[in-house]
Amino acid sequence: MFFSELYGAYYNTVAAVLREAVSHPVSDADIRKIIEKHAFGESIITIPSALRDDRWKLIKSDGTTPIVNKPTLPLTLLQKRWLKAISNDPRVRLFSDDIFDFPEVEPLFLPSDYVVFDKYSDGDDYTDEKYIANFRMILDAIRKRYPLSIETLNRKGKTVKWVIMPEYLEYSEKDDKFRLIGYGSKYGSTVNLGRIVKMSPYDKPFSFNRKEDLRGNTESVVIEVNDKRNALERVLMHFAHFEKESERIGDDTYTVRIKYDREDETEMVIRILSFGPMIKVTAPQHFIDLIRERLSKQKSIWIK
């Protein structure tokens, strides 16, 4: 375990109380306010009484503390090595140029130490300065709630102009791509960041559809799972980040309805086919046709 519970919310909360008590006596109201900011709701029941009842010998009855210096929680060597390792991920710089570094330690692992399978090789370029600038502008628009004017390239190489209110960003691990999810655009609710060629804040009056239209291009596929060799568990794990419903229809048979973005339909076909005979697509018909078409193509290539 890289990050010990000693460095978790409860210890940080008590440390915050003690930092205040070193400077001035703390009242019960001060302690409650600090706990509400740093810890969980139920901590209001346990931490104040433990401090005030002198069980922990940290806070005196007058609100002062016998501790002279403000407490700190320095990182361990293992934690520093782990943080340095993840700082090698180029996606970290999407959020800030202030990347933590510890010159005195070696990273716990390097990107060359692991290989990710079942992942497309044409992911977004996270080192591209333009991509980084677009990503940060989108984050700012999400936080400050303003619309964006965006120009993207579609699959045919033509420019498409969007005006969209950003709602959140999502990451596809399989595609290794980020997408902006928003509303108010006539072209849909999903913008692939890698396709953005130009972007700026939209400073004109902006009227948009209701937020219920968000991800309006969502589709559903219904599959029947024959639960052999833990097939159901593997399906639910594989599609863990998708919205879905499951129902038992037999001793070892289940139906699972999975919602997905229409733009990811080809990926969904590939994913479902990877389970082989353990899965049968039962609806909708157009998805069944896509499965048959892809199997037919695979068969013709194999015959050649």
C-alpha positions in Angstrom: 0.0 0.0 0.0 1.7 3.2 -1.2 -0.3 5.7 0.8 -0.7 4.6 4.5 -3.9 5.3 6.4 -1.7 7.4 8.7 -1.7 10.0 5.9 -5.4 9.7 5.3 -8.3 12.1 6.0 -8.5 11.5 9.8 -4.8 12.2 10.4 -4.8 15.2 8.1 -7.9 16.5 9.9 -6.3 16.3 13.4 -3.1 17.8 12.0 -5.2 20.8 10.7 -6.7 21.2 14.2 -3.3 21.1 15.8 -1.9 23.7 13.3 -4.6 26.1 14.4 -4.1 25.3 18.1 -0.4 26.0 17.9 -1.3 29.6 16.7 -4.2 30.3 19.0 -6.7 28.4 21.3 -9.4 26.6 19.3 -13.0 26.5 20.3 -15.5 23.6 19.8 -16.9 25.6 16.8 -13.4 25.9 15.3 -12.8 22.2 15.6 -16.2 21.3 14.0 -15.5 23.7 11.1 -12.1 22.1 10.5 -13.6 18.6 10.6 -16.4 19.5 8.2 -13.8 20.8 5.7 -11.2 17.9 5.9 -13.0 14.8 7.1 -16.2 12.8 6.7 -19.6 13.6 8.3 -19.4 10.9 11.0 -16.1 12.3 12.2 -18.0 15.1 14.0 -19.1 12.4 16.5 -15.7 10.9 17.3 -12.8 13.4 16.8 -14.1 16.4 18.9 -14.8 14.1 21.9 -11.5 12.3 21.6 -9.7 15.7 21.6 -11.7 17.3 24.3 -11.8 14.3 26.7 -8.0 14.3 26.8 -7.8 10.8 25.4 -5.3 11.8 22.8 -3.4 14.3 25.0 -3.4 16.8 22.1 -5.8 19.6 23.0 -6.0 21.0 26.5 -9.3 22.2 28.1 -8.5 25.8 27.3 -8.1 25.0 23.5 -4.3 25.2 23.4 -2.0 22.3 22.6 1.2 21.1 24.3 2.7 20.7 20.8 5.1 23.5 20.0 5.6 23.2 16.2 3.0 22.9 13.6 2.6 19.2 12.5 3.6 18.1 9.0 3.0 14.8 7.2 6.1 14.3 5.0 5.9 11.8 2.1 7.7 8.5 2.6 10.4 7.4 0.1 8.0 4.9 -1.5 5.4 7.5 -2.0 7.9 9.9 -3.6 9.0 7.1 -6.0 5.4 6.3 -6.9 4.5 10.0 -7.5 7.6 10.4 -9.6 6.7 7.4 -11.6 3.2 8.6 -12.5 4.6 12.1 -13.3 6.2 10.4 -16.3 2.7 9.9 -17.8 2.3 12.7 -20.4 -1.4 13.1 -19.5 -0.3 14.7 -16.2 0.9 17.8 -18.0 -2.6 18.3 -19.5 -3.6 19.7 -16.1 -0.6 21.8 -15.1 3.0 22.6 -15.9 3.8 22.4 -12.2 4.6 18.7 -12.2 5.9 17.4 -8.9 9.5 16.1 -8.9 11.8 14.6 -6.4 15.4 14.8 -7.7 16.7 12.7 -4.9 14.7 9.5 -5.7 14.3 7.2 -8.7 10.8 6.5 -10.1 9.2 3.3 -8.9 8.6 2.2 -12.5 9.1 3.5 -16.0 6.6 3.6 -18.9 8.8 1.0 -20.6 8.2 -1.4 -17.7 4.6 -2.3 -18.6 2.7 -3.1 -21.8 -1.1 -2.4 -22.2 -2.9 -5.0 -24.3 -6.2 -4.6 -26.2 -5.7 -0.9 -26.8 -5.6 1.1 -30.0 -2.2 2.6 -31.0 -3.5 5.8 -32.5 -4.3 7.6 -29.2 -4.3 11.4 -28.7 -0.9 13.2 -28.7 -0.7 14.4 -25.2 2.6 16.2 -25.8 1.2 18.5 -28.5 1.1 22.1 -27.2 -2.1 22.9 -29.0 -3.8 19.8 -27.6 -2.6 20.8 -24.1 -3.9 24.4 -24.5 -7.3 23.1 -25.8 -7.6 20.7 -22.8 -6.9 23.4 -20.3 -9.4 25.8 -21.9 -12.0 23.1 -21.8 -11.3 22.6 -18.1 -11.6 26.3 -17.5 -14.9 26.4 -19.4 -16.3 23.5 -17.3 -15.3 25.2 -14.0 -16.5 28.7 -15.0 -19.5 27.7 -17.0 -19.1 29.4 -20.4 -19.7 28.1 -23.9 -16.9 27.3 -26.5 -16.7 27.8 -30.2 -14.9 24.8 -31.7 -13.8 23.7 -35.1 -13.2 20.1 -35.7 -12.4 17.8 -38.6 -14.9 15.1 -39.3 -14.1 11.6 -40.7 -14.2 13.0 -44.3 -11.7 15.7 -43.4 -14.2 18.5 -43.6 -14.4 21.3 -41.0 -17.4 21.3 -38.6 -18.1 24.4 -36.4 -19.6 23.7 -33.0 -20.9 26.0 -30.3 -21.2 23.9 -27.1 -21.6 24.2 -23.4 -19.0 21.9 -21.8 -20.3 19.6 -19.1 -17.4 17.2 -18.4 -14.4 15.4 -20.0 -14.3 11.6 -20.3 -11.3 9.3 -21.1 -11.5 6.1 -23.2 -8.8 3.7 -22.0 -9.3 1.5 -25.0 -9.1 4.4 -27.5 -6.5 6.3 -25.4 -8.5 9.5 -26.2 -10.2 12.3 -24.4 -13.7 13.5 -25.3 -15.6 16.6 -24.3 -19.2 16.0 -23.3 -21.5 19.0 -23.5 -24.9 20.2 -24.8 -26.4 22.9 -27.0 -24.8 21.8 -30.3 -26.8 20.6 -33.2 -24.1 18.1 -34.1 -24.4 16.1 -30.9 -22.9 16.1 -27.4 -19.5 14.5 -27.9 -16.3 16.2 -29.3 -13.1 14.2 -29.7 -10.3 16.4 -28.5 -7.9 15.0 -31.1 -10.1 16.3 -33.9 -10.1 19.9 -32.6 -8.3 22.3 -35.0 -9.4 25.6 -33.4 -11.2 26.7 -30.2 -12.0 29.9 -28.3 -14.6 31.1 -25.8 -17.9 31.9 -27.4 -18.9 35.5 -26.4 -22.2 35.8 -28.2 -25.7 35.1 -26.8 -26.0 31.3 -26.6 -29.2 29.4 -26.3 -29.0 25.7 -25.8 -31.2 22.6 -25.5 -32.2 21.3 -22.2 -29.5 19.3 -20.3 -31.6 16.2 -20.7 -30.3 16.2 -24.3 -26.8 15.5 -23.0 -25.4 12.4 -24.7 -28.5 12.3 -26.9 -26.6 10.1 -29.3 -26.6 7.2 -26.9 -27.6 3.8 -28.1 -28.3 0.5 -26.3 -27.3 -3.1 -27.2 -28.9 -6.1 -25.5 -26.8 -9.3 -25.1 -27.6 -12.7 -23.8 -24.8 -14.2 -21.7 -24.3 -17.9 -21.1 -22.6 -17.9 -17.8 -19.9 -20.5 -18.4 -16.3 -19.9 -17.3 -17.4 -16.9 -15.3 -18.6 -15.2 -18.5 -21.1 -12.9 -16.7 -18.4 -11.7 -14.3 -16.0 -11.0 -17.2 -18.7 -9.1 -19.1 -19.6 -6.9 -16.2 -16.0 -6.2 -15.5 -15.2 -5.5 -19.1 -18.1 -3.0 -19.4 -17.8 -1.7 -15.8 -17.6 2.0 -17.0 -20.8 1.7 -19.1 -24.3 2.3 -17.9 -26.0 -1.1 -18.0 -28.8 -3.3 -16.6 -28.7 -7.1 -16.1 -31.5 -9.6 -15.6 -31.4 -13.4 -15.0 -33.6 -15.3 -17.4 -32.5 -18.9 -16.8 -30.3 -21.0 -14.6 -27.1 -19.9 -16.3 -28.4 -17.3 -18.7 -28.6 -13.5 -18.3 -29.5 -10.5 -20.4 -27.5 -7.4 -20.2 -28.5 -4.0 -21.7 -25.5 -1.8 -22.3 -25.6 1.9 -23.2 -22.9 3.3 -25.4 -22.1 6.4 -27.5 -23.0 6.0 -31.2 -19.6 7.1 -32.2 -18.1 4.1 -30.4 -20.3 1.5 -32.2 -17.5 -0.1 -34.1 -15.6 -0.5 -30.8 -18.6 -2.1 -29.2 -18.9 -4.6 -32.0 -15.3 -5.6 -31.5 -15.6 -5.8 -27.8 -18.6 -8.0 -27.9 -17.1 -10.3 -30.5 -14.1 -10.8 -28.2 -16.3 -12.9 -25.9 -17.0 -15.5 -28.7 -19.9 -17.9 -28.2 -20.5 -16.9 -24.6 -22.5 -13.9 -25.8 -25.4 -13.5 -28.2 -26.7 -10.1 -29.4 -30.5 -10.1 -29.3 -31.2 -6.4 -30.0 -31.3 -4.0 -31.8 -31.5 -5.4 -35.3 -29.0 -3.0 -36.8 -26.4 -4.1 -34.2 -27.0 -7.7 -35.1 -26.5 -6.8 -38.7 -23.2 -5.2 -37.8 -22.1 -8.3 -36.0 -23.0 -10.5 -39.0 -21.2 -8.1 -41.4 -18.0 -8.1 -39.4 -18.0 -11.9 -39.0 -18.6 -12.3 -42.8 -15.6 -10.0 -43.5 -13.4 -12.0 -41.1 -14.5 -15.2 -42.7 -13.7 -14.0 -46.2 -10.2 -12.8 -45.1 -9.6 -16.2 -43.4 -10.6 -18.1 -46.5 -8.1 -16.1 -48.6 
